[in-house]
Amino acid sequence: VEIRPYREADFADVAALWQEAFPDDPPRNEPTRDVARKLGVQPELFLVAVDRGRVIGTVMAGDDGHRGWVHRVAVAASHRRRGLGSVLMRAAEALLAERGCPKVNLQVRAPNPAAVAFYERLGFRVEERVSMGKVLASGGE
Ligand SMILES: CC(C)(COP(=O)(O)OP(=O)(O)OC[C@H]1O[C@@H](n2cnc3c(N)ncnc32)[C@H](O)[C@@H]1OP(=O)(O)O)[C@@H](O)C(=O)NCCC(=O)NCCS
């Protein structure tokens, strides 16, 4: 399995993977828009895992100038529990660290105890914060 930056030809695999991994996503995360935006902002931080030519994992990281963030962490159900999610996360963390990010944050839409267990294994801790958000883009909800 190869870990490398996303390429345009990966789109169909990525969209299918996200549909499987994030069935309850809001429409603002529609893959065409989501990927297009990322290609305009730090595209080198959007990584995929490829097995025999097929994308079976993703992580979309970003450096906002203060912290690193990760989104869209997904591994195909057929490939889970083989360490691939961990490899993707460590690769994203290494890129963020290289850029000087002192910390990486992420959000888990509750309840997702499997994701929490996964991130805890990677050294993340649940922090006492109130997560707030506001939709900006028209049609964002
Ligand atoms: C979360 C996800 C990315 C994990 O990917 P993965 O490749 O299976 O993860 P790994 O094999 O690297 O797991 C490493 C460790 O994390 C923990 N872990 C992973 N999946 C777990 C689960 N479903 N339940 C409990 N612990 C889990 C285990 O400790 C595991 O080690 P082990 O297999 O030796 O027990 C994958 O399950 C997924 O895509 N889920 C759907 C999308 C999602 O919820 N993403 C997170 C959104 S915030």
The ligand as an SDF file (V2000), in Angstrom:
LIG
                    3D

 48 50  0  0  0  0  0  0  0  0999 V2000
  -11.4050    5.1280   12.0780 C   0  0  0  0  0  0  0  0  0  0  0  0
  -10.7170    4.4290   10.8920 C   0  0  0  0  0  0  0  0  0  0  0  0
  -10.0820    5.4770    9.9990 C   0  0  0  0  0  0  0  0  0  0  0  0
   -9.6150    3.4900   11.4560 C   0  0  0  0  0  0  0  0  0  0  0  0
   -8.8580    2.9570   10.3600 O   0  0  0  0  0  0  0  0  0  0  0  0
   -8.0480    1.5640   10.4870 P   0  0  0  0  0  0  0  0  0  0  0  0
   -7.1560    1.4560    9.3240 O   0  0  0  0  0  0  0  0  0  0  0  0
   -9.0070    0.4550   10.7350 O   0  0  0  0  0  0  0  0  0  0  0  0
   -7.2160    1.8310   11.8230 O   0  0  0  0  0  0  0  0  0  0  0  0
   -5.9240    1.0040   12.3480 P   0  0  0  0  0  0  0  0  0  0  0  0
   -5.9300   -0.3690   11.7890 O   0  0  0  0  0  0  0  0  0  0  0  0
   -4.7180    1.8410   12.1270 O   0  0  0  0  0  0  0  0  0  0  0  0
   -6.2660    0.9500   13.9110 O   0  0  0  0  0  0  0  0  0  0  0  0
   -5.2890    1.2510   14.9110 C   0  0  0  0  0  0  0  0  0  0  0  0
   -5.8920    1.0090   16.2880 C   0  0  0  0  0  0  0  0  0  0  0  0
   -7.0000    1.8920   16.5150 O   0  0  0  0  0  0  0  0  0  0  0  0
   -8.0070    1.2260   17.2820 C   0  0  0  0  0  0  0  0  0  0  0  0
   -9.2120    1.0300   16.4890 N   0  0  0  0  0  0  0  0  0  0  0  0
   -9.3470    1.1300   15.1400 C   0  0  0  0  0  0  0  0  0  0  0  0
  -10.6070    0.8690   14.7680 N   0  0  0  0  0  0  0  0  0  0  0  0
  -11.2890    0.5950   15.8890 C   0  0  0  0  0  0  0  0  0  0  0  0
  -12.6310    0.2210   16.1570 C   0  0  0  0  0  0  0  0  0  0  0  0
  -13.5420    0.1090   15.1640 N   0  0  0  0  0  0  0  0  0  0  0  0
  -13.0080   -0.0150   17.4450 N   0  0  0  0  0  0  0  0  0  0  0  0
  -12.1080    0.0950   18.4480 C   0  0  0  0  0  0  0  0  0  0  0  0
  -10.8020    0.4360   18.2570 N   0  0  0  0  0  0  0  0  0  0  0  0
  -10.4120    0.6870   16.9930 C   0  0  0  0  0  0  0  0  0  0  0  0
   -7.4180   -0.1300   17.6550 C   0  0  0  0  0  0  0  0  0  0  0  0
   -6.7010    0.0330   18.8630 O   0  0  0  0  0  0  0  0  0  0  0  0
   -6.4650   -0.3810   16.4960 C   0  0  0  0  0  0  0  0  0  0  0  0
   -5.4400   -1.2820   16.7890 O   0  0  0  0  0  0  0  0  0  0  0  0
   -5.7160   -2.8880   16.6860 P   0  0  0  0  0  0  0  0  0  0  0  0
   -6.3450   -3.1520   15.3440 O   0  0  0  0  0  0  0  0  0  0  0  0
   -4.3500   -3.4660   16.8370 O   0  0  0  0  0  0  0  0  0  0  0  0
   -6.6480   -3.2190   17.8130 O   0  0  0  0  0  0  0  0  0  0  0  0
  -11.7270    3.5380   10.1090 C   0  0  0  0  0  0  0  0  0  0  0  0
  -12.4060    2.6890   11.0070 O   0  0  0  0  0  0  0  0  0  0  0  0
  -12.7730    4.3390    9.3440 C   0  0  0  0  0  0  0  0  0  0  0  0
  -12.5500    4.7490    8.2050 O   0  0  0  0  0  0  0  0  0  0  0  0
  -13.9600    4.5550    9.9670 N   0  0  0  0  0  0  0  0  0  0  0  0
  -15.0550    5.2750    9.3040 C   0  0  0  0  0  0  0  0  0  0  0  0
  -14.7530    6.7450    9.1580 C   0  0  0  0  0  0  0  0  0  0  0  0
  -14.4940    7.4330   10.4830 C   0  0  0  0  0  0  0  0  0  0  0  0
  -15.2190    7.2590   11.4650 O   0  0  0  0  0  0  0  0  0  0  0  0
  -13.4240    8.2690   10.4920 N   0  0  0  0  0  0  0  0  0  0  0  0
  -13.0880    9.0780   11.6120 C   0  0  0  0  0  0  0  0  0  0  0  0
  -13.9020   10.3100   11.5060 C   0  0  0  0  0  0  0  0  0  0  0  0
  -13.5280   11.4440   12.7940 S   0  0  0  0  0  0  0  0  0  0  0  0
  1  2  1  0
  2  3  1  0
  2  4  1  0
  2 36  1  0
  4  5  1  0
  5  6  1  0
  6  7  2  0
  6  8  1  0
  6  9  1  0
  9 10  1  0
 10 11  2  0
 10 12  1  0
 10 13  1  0
 13 14  1  0
 14 15  1  0
 15 16  1  0
 15 30  1  0
 16 17  1  0
 17 18  1  0
 17 28  1  0
 18 19  1  0
 18 27  1  0
 19 20  2  0
 20 21  1  0
 21 22  1  0
 21 27  2  0
 22 23  1  0
 22 24  2  0
 24 25  1  0
 25 26  2  0
 26 27  1  0
 28 29  1  0
 28 30  1  0
 30 31  1  0
 31 32  1  0
 32 33  2  0
 32 34  1  0
 32 35  1  0
 36 37  1  0
 36 38  1  0
 38 39  2  0
 38 40  1  0
 40 41  1  0
 41 42  1  0
 42 43  1  0
 43 44  2  0
 43 45  1  0
 45 46  1  0
 46 47  1  0
 47 48  1  0
M  END
$$$$
